[in-house]
Amino acid sequence: MTGYSWQGFLTIAVVASLEMRASLVYTLCFAIAMCNLCFASMQSQALEVDKIPSISKTVISTPWWPPGTEKSAESIGILSRGKIFLTGMMENNKTDAKTAEQEMLDVRDILVGGNSSLAGLLRCMVNTPIASTPAEKHSIRKDFRKAFVKLGIQDVLIDFVEMIGEYDGHFRFQTTCVGVQPSKLPKRHLQTNMSSSAVLYNYDHKRSSRSSREAEMYLHSQGNSTDAVLLSLKQIFHDSSLGNMGDSLVDCEAFTKTQSQNIDLRKSLMELKNPPTVTALVVKNITTSDIKLHCFARIGSGPPLAVEVSPTVRFVKSGGLIYTDGIYATDADGLDGFDTLRETLVAAGSSMAQVVNCLFYIKNASNVDPLFQRFYKVFNVNNPPPPSRTEYSSHLPEPYNVMIKCIASEP
């Protein structure tokens, strides 16, 4: 289960309320205390100063995902180190335009619950139906851009990837986003050409020397070859005069049309001076370009250092957060992948209880329910509160059934 419309939440709320009847007074008191502490300015949708900017993990609630709902599901959003990690939003409306607008309204509600607003939105990824025609995919892109204009959303990276969404595409598309609290603003959009762009934030613009400034960036680059994609990415660093790519990339997601492109791109990223963590997937129906690369970078705070836990799994620490490589799992419910994730986080000095966000890529739609059951046992039962999450169907090489990509907080 990812993000549902209000009808679905009503059902969840009824079930959750029955489970929590014995502690209703405590729940109400806790909710009121949290509202007083964190959401005093919710109606304004923005605060001048964060309440607790460095907190490691806080569950976000909304009017339609009230406190306690995460006990039987995922967290709709997690606030960690001033960043807001959102669960993927899924809506079904009469038109794609209405669906896109409603999903962005859901995103707004979660950001408000995290003491921010749409001004703090940084990056979103939208999966578009793989069976749709190029004209339909272009129309979905236009619908989201119209929703952005209508809601006043500016300077946000939005990436479209041709993948099947949760439950074998029952929802035509879903939107998963990352935002920040006001203290990490303002932000600005950087674009060198039509194939690459970035959103720069947490930018120390008061320092006189550009080379000494600290900043964070989400970057996007696309092209038909590894060299073209990485060259466009390098150009962003060059034009901004903020560090260099080899010392700054923290975490990357790559989507390629072929397995050979996948291997080549991963190899090139691993050859960087300080390689980022990498999650690389084959998307056979990818359009516009053969390769799409999405990365997070941190500049001016010293190069991030990747630590190898095994020949196939590494982690990078940056800004109080721990990023992991995409972890393959052979078990249909992802059990062996969760075990590897646990070992990786322990090696990083953290734990499963500190996981703030996960992306799951599954080979078969039939694996969704077993994966959710395992997720519930791993996080809700043994390591609460659970993280935010989004699931996609994707091509995975044999013998793997699931890929797990997570971010955790340092304690």
N, C-alpha and C positions, 0 to 999 in steps of 0.2 A: 504494500500500500504506500502510495506516495502522496500527492496532494489531491484531494477530492472536493467536489462541490458541496454546498451547504447541506444538501439532502443526505449525503454520505456521512457528514460530520454529525448530523442529528442522531443517526443510528449509533455512531461511536460514542456520542455524549451520553446517550441513555445507558449503554452498557457500562461505560466508565462510572457513571453516577451510582449504579447498583453496586459496583465493586467497591466504591469508596464511601458507602453509607455509614459504615462504622466509624469513619474518621472525618465526617462531614465538617464538624466544627473546626478541626485542625486545618482541613483543606481551605476553608473559607478564610481563616485567620492568616494562613500562609499567603494566600492569593492577595489579600488586602495589603499585607506587609510588603510583598514584592511590588505591587502597584505603586505604593507610596515611595519605595526606594528607587525603582528603576523607570517607572512609566509616568512620572508626574507631569511631563510635558507631552504626552502622547498626542493630544489633539493638535498640537502645533506641528507634528511630524518631524521635528528637528530640535536639537539641544545645542547650546553653545559649548558646553563642557560635558564630556562623558562622566557618568557616575563612577564607574569602575573600569577604566580603560584597559587594565592589564589582567583582568580576571581570566582564569584558565578555561572555564567551561560553565556556561549558564544556559539553561533551557529557555527558549523563547516561546511565548504563548500568544494567541490571537483570540478575538471574540469567537471565531469558529473552530479554534483548536485550544480550548481552555486548559489551565494548569491541571496536570494529572493525566491528560490524554496520552502523553508519551509513555505512561506506565504499561499500556497495552498495545502501543504502536511505536512508530519512530518519533523523534523530535521534529517538529515542523521547521525549526530553526535553532541554531546554536550560536551563541556569542562567545568568542574566544579571542583574547589579545586585541580587542577593538575591531575584529573582523566578524562578519555575519555569514554563516554558511547555511544555505536554504535547501530544504527538501524540494525535489522537482514538483512543479505544479502541473496538474492535469485537469482540464475542464472539457466538457462536451456542450457546445452550443449549436444553434442553427447554422451559423456560418463560421468560417475560419477567422474572420475579422473579429467577431464577437468573442470567440474562444481566446484569441490572442490578447484582446483587451482584458478579459476576465482573469487570465493567468497573470498578467502584469498587475492587476489590482490585488490579487492574492499575494504577489511578491511585495507589493507596497505594505500590506497589512503585517507581513512578517518583519519587514525592515522597521516599521513603526514599533512593533513589539520588542525590537532590539535597540530601541532608543535612537533610531535613525529615520531616514525617509528615502524617497526615490532619488534624492540628490546624492545619496551615498551608494547607489548601485554602481558596480564596477564592470561586471562581466556576466553574460548569460549564454548558455548553450541550449539550442533548440534542436531536437531531432525532427527531421521531416520524413514523411512516409516514403519508403523506398519504392513503392509501387506507383507513386504519383508521377505524372508527366513533368517535364522540365517547366512547362507553363504553370502547372499547379504549385511546384516548389517556388517558383519566382513569385507567385501570388501570395504564398505564405510569408515570404520575406517582406513583401510590401505591406501585408496586414500588420506585421509586428512593427514595422517602421511607422505606420500610421498610428498605432497604439502608443508608440513612444512620443510622437508629436502631440497627440491628444492629451497625454498625461504629463507632458512637460519633461520627459526623460531625455537627458543630454549626456554626451561624452561617456557612452557605455559601449564596450565591445560586445557584439552579439554574433555568435558563431552558429552556423547551421550545418548539421551533419546528418547524412542520410542513414538513419538507423531506425529499427523498429522499437517503439516504446514499450512500456510495461504491459503485461498481459497480451502479448502478441498483437500490439497495435490497436487495442480496444479504444484507446485515446489516440487521435490522429497525430498529435505531437505533445510534447511536454517541455517545460522550461525550468532549468536549474540555474541558479544564480549565486553570486557572491557579492556582498556589500561591506561597507565600513561604517563606523560611527563618525560623528561630525568632527572629532579632533583630528582625524586623518585626512580631512578635506582642507583646501579645495583640491580638485583634480583637473587634469587637462588632457585633451585628446591629441595624440601624435599620429601623423600619417605621412609616410614617405612616398607611397605610390598606391595604386589600386590593390596591390597584393599583400600589403602589410600595414598594420596599425597597432596602436597601443594606447592604454589609459594609464597615465602617470598620477600617483597620489602619494600621500604622506611625504610630501615634497618640502624639504627645508629650504625655501626660497630666500631666507634671510642671509644665508651664508654668502660671502662675497665671491668665493671661488667655486665655480661649477664642479670642479674635480673633487671638492671635499663635501659636496652636498649628499645627503642621504635621501633615498626615494624608494618607492616600490612601484612595480609595473605589471600589468597583465598585457601580454602581447599576442598578436595573431599574424601568421604568415601562411600564404598558400602559393603553390606553383606546381609545375609538372616534373620537377627534379629536386633532389636533395640540395644540390648546390644553389639552385635558384631560391629555394625556401630559406636556407640559412643566410644567404647573401642579403635578402630583404630584411631578415631579422637583425643582422649586423648593422644595416643602414639606419635602423631606428636608434640604436645606441650611438652611432656616429653623429647623427643629426641632432640628438639631444645633448651631446657632450657630457653624458652621465655614465662614466665607467665603460666597460666593454663586455661583450656577450660572454666571453670565456670565463670571466670572473663573477658573473652576476646571475646567470640562470639558476633557479632553484628547483623547479618542477615543470615538466612538460607532458602534454598529451598529444599523441600523433595519430592521425587517421590517414591511411594510404589505400590506394586502389589494389595494389598487389603485395604479396608477401615479400618479394624481392625488394620493393621500395621500402617496406617496413624495416627489413633487416639493414638496408643501406642507411636509412635515416638514423636508426638507433646507433649504428656503428659510428656515424659522424658525430652524434651528440656525445657519445662516450669518449671521443678523442679530444674534446674540449679540455682546456686547462683544468677547470673544475666542473666536471660533468654534473648535470642535474639528475634528479630521479626522472624516470621515463615510463609512461604507459603508452604502448603502441599497439594499435588495432588495425586490422584490415577491414575496410568498408568497400565492398565490391561495387556498390551502386553510387559511389561518390561522384559528384558532378562539379562543374566549374573548374576545378583543378584536381590533379591526381593525388596531391599531398596537402593536408591541412595540419598545421602545427600551432598549438596553443600553449603558451608558457607563462609562468610567473617568475618575476625577477626581483631581486633586492639589491640595491646599489648603495655603496658608500659605507657599509657596515662590516667590511671585510668579506672575502670570498666564502661562500657556503662550502662546506666540506661534506662530500658523500662518503658514508661509511658502509662498507660491504659486509652484510650479514651472512650471505651465501653467494654462490656464483651467479644467482639470478635475482637476488633481492638486495637493495640498498636503501638507506634512508639519508635524508638531509635535514639538518636543524637550521632554522632561520626565523628570527623574530619571535621566538618562544613557541614556534610550531614545528612539528615533525612531519615531513612529507615522505611517503614511501613509494617505491616502484609499484607498478601494477603487479599483483601477485596471482599467479595461475593456481587454479584448484581443479583437481580431477573429480572430486566428490560432487555429486549433483547438488548437494546442499551447501557446498563450499567449505565443509568442515576442515579439510587439510589446509585450505587457504587461510581460514581464521586462525588455525594453529600457527602458521608461518607469520601471520600478522602479529600475533601475540609475542612470538619470539623476537621479532624485529623491534617492537616497541620496548620490550624489556631491555634489549641491547642498547636502545636509545635512552634509557633511563626513565621511561614512561610506562603506561599500562593501557589495557583495553578500556578501562574506565575513563580515560582521557581522550578517546576518539571523538572527534567533533563532526566529521563528515565522511561518508563513503559513497563511491560510485561503484555499481555492480554491472558488469557486462556478462550476459548469460548466452549460452549457445542455443538453448531450446526454451521456448515459453513454458514447457512443462516443468522446468526447474524453478520457476518463480515461487511457488508455494513451499517446496522444501527449503529454498533459500531463506524465505521469510521466517519459517519456523526455526531455522538455525540462528538467524539474526536475533530473534526474540530470546532464545536460550543464552546466546553469547552476551548480548548487551542488556536486554530488559531484566533478565533473571540474575545473571552473574556479574554484570558490570554496568549498572544503571548510573545515570540516565543514558538512554541510547543516543546515537548521533543522528543528524539529519542524513537523508539518503536519497538516491535516485537510481533507477534500474533501466538498462537498455538491453535489447537483444543484439548480438553481434557475432560475426564470424570469429571463431577461436580455433587454433590449430589442435590437432589430435595430440594427446588424449584428453584435452582440457574441456571442462564444462562451464567454468566460471572464472572471471577475472575480478579481483578485488582491489580497488584503489582507495586508500584512506588517508586522512590527515588527522593528526592527534596534537594535543597540547602538551607542552612540558608541564610537569606538576607545579 
